[in-house]
């Protein structure tokens, strides 16, 4: 019974750490997109849409900052 408890708590801890890691990565990506948008509300919306598009296109995470910067530079306003 002791081994079962250790196993369950270890698996739960590993799952929680994995979930937290994924959430922090998402927050960092979202924060980057919003930082590139500045204070312009329309640009913030645009950048969040572009971030969702980048995730749908499966842009690699290491390439994401440059991709978002290029997208932000190409923003002409709506």
N, C-alpha and C positions, 0 to 999 in steps of 0.2 A: 504494500500500500504506500509506503514511503517513496518508493521509486516512481510510482504513478503521480504522486503529488509533485515531485521534483520535475518530472517530465512535463506535466501540464503547465506548471508555472514557467518553466523554461520556454516552452513553445509560445505561451501567451506573451512573455517578455520579448521574444524575438519578433513576433508579429507586431507588437506595439512599436518597437524600434524601427521596423521596416515601414510601417504606416507613417510614423513621425518623420522619417527620412524623406519619404515621397512628398508629404505635405510641405516640409521646409523647402524642398526643391521647387515646388509649385509656387510657394510664396515668393521665393527669390526671383523666379522668372516673371511673375506678375509685378513685383516691385521694380524690376528693371524696365519693363514696358511702361509702367506709370512714370518712372523717373525720366525716361526719354521723352515723354509727352509734356513734361513741365506742368504748368498750371492751366493749360487750355483744356477745358472739359471735352470739347469735340475731339481733340487729338487723343485724349485719354481713352475715349470710347473706341476710336479708330485703332489705337495701339493694342487694346485688349482684343479687338476683333482679329487683328493681324497675329497676335500671339496664339489665339485659338486656331487660326489658319495654319500657322507654323507647326502646331502640334498635330493637326490633321494631315499635313504634308510630311510629317515625321522628320522634320529638320533636326539634325543631331544637336544635342545640348551644347556641345563645344562650339558649334557654328551659330547658335542662336543669338548671342550678343551682337555679332557683326551683322547678322540678318536683320535684327530689329533696328540697329542703328541705321542701316541702309534704308529700311522702310520708313523710319522716322524722318530721315533726310529727304525722302521723296514725297513726304506729306505736303499737299498743297492747300489743305483746308477744304471744307465742304460747302 
